[in-house]
Amino acid sequence: MIVLNKTSKLANGLKKGAGLMRPPKFSFNVISLFLNNLIWGFALGMIGLFLPIFLFQRFNHSVQSVLIFYMVNFALFGLLSPWGAKIMSKIGLKRSMILAMLFLVAQCLSLYYFENERIFIFIIFTILAATLFRTFYWTPYNIEFAKFTSQKSRGMQIAYLSSFGLVIGVLAPITASLILDQLGFQVLFMVSMVIVAISIFPLFFLSPVKEEYSFSYFQTFKELFSRKNWRLLVGYGSDGAQGVVSVVIWPIFIFGILKENYIAVGEIMAAVVLATIILNLIIGKLVDTKKKNFLIKIGSNLYALGWIAKMFIANAFQIFIVNTYHSLTGTVRGIPFSAFTYEQMADQGHYIDEYTVLREISLNFGRVLMLGACFILLGHASLQWTFLLAAIASLFINILCEKDKRKLG
């Protein structure tokens, strides 16, 4: 009997494990949406890690000049988001996203021609193209993702889709580092432009969706800064603030430690992402069965410690160890936070597009504030101290989850 009981427990354990790894069902719209995001994500994955490094080199190794570049980018995105939503209401979500992809192609092309002699002209073109891409893409993408994903298994769906994204996160930096080492930035930008152009095709298979953005331009900002939406502003603003340090400052920091070796940067970042994929699926299952708020709070606290640890990194091995820890804790926080976000969006009903725009503006508000704070800090301290600011910002994400249900209107 004891043997039979143990065998039965083992069988049940195997069934649970198989259930964990079994992929959830996806609608055709989710697949089309995800394929578009995955393909262009590979292109921007190649550029994204190395773009701050590229700008750092073009701006005569001035980190503060790079910060200004991104500050202008995100400030414009935040200011133009309501305008982009109004246009989205007229042309539809699918057409808005297709238009956005054309601007992303233009961004890659402007980076291709980014030369020192005419640097100011191409800075303007690059910023405008990047801003218009974000303005016309992210609001309709997030609305459609919230509408098309399953309410019951959204955590697992996000986990599986983001796991594919993590695979791209392994391949993209390695591919980019090899191209840079052998051929240089211009070839990297040209290859990325071709891949972005290919990513447009899955969008043609999306079901047409119309949303009517009801807020006026100034009403949008009045709603955002109203007392009833302060958690939304602070929570998403904090998420944007800590995230922008990862995107802009962290690549420049590790590039210096690795003695400006593109191959080393690509390999370490790929290894870190690879270590995260399995945990991704486990957390996705927990999100659908456990309290999201609890996972977000635990993940945020552990993630903040990762930023503190990054302040003391001095070599390649430490980069791998600390960044792996940071990536793993980021998964503990990130998947439930994404599921929570899309749940909140879906719960808004008619106001889903308004909520999405407020979220986008909040993210960019936080990014601009953080970059401004880092700009001031770097006048008095080294790059590592910006990680302390990111750690503090990480903790404020929890404010958003103090109330589970909040609706506009």
Buried (B, 14 or more C-beta within 10 A) or exposed (E): EEEEEEEEEEEEEEEEEEEBEEEBEBBEBBBBBBBBBBBBBBBBBBBBBBBBBBBBBBBEEEBBBBBBBBBBBBBBBBBBBBBBBBBBBEBBBBBBBBBBBBBBBBBBBBBBEBEEEEEEEBBEBBBBBBBBBBBBBBBBBBBBBBBBBBEEBBBBBBBBBBBBBBBBBBBBBBBBBBBBEEEEBBEBBBBBBEBBBBBBBBBEBBEEBEBEBBBEBEEBBEBBEEEEBEBBBBBBBBBBBBBBBBBBBBBBBBBBBBEEBBBBBBBBBBBBBBBBBBBBBBBBBBBBEEEBBEBBBBBBBBBBBBBBBBBEBEEBEBBBEBBBBBBBBBBBBBBBBBBBBBBBBBBBEEBBBBBBBBBBBBBBBBBBBBBBBBBEBBEEEEBEEBBBBBBBBBBBBBBBBEEEEBEBE
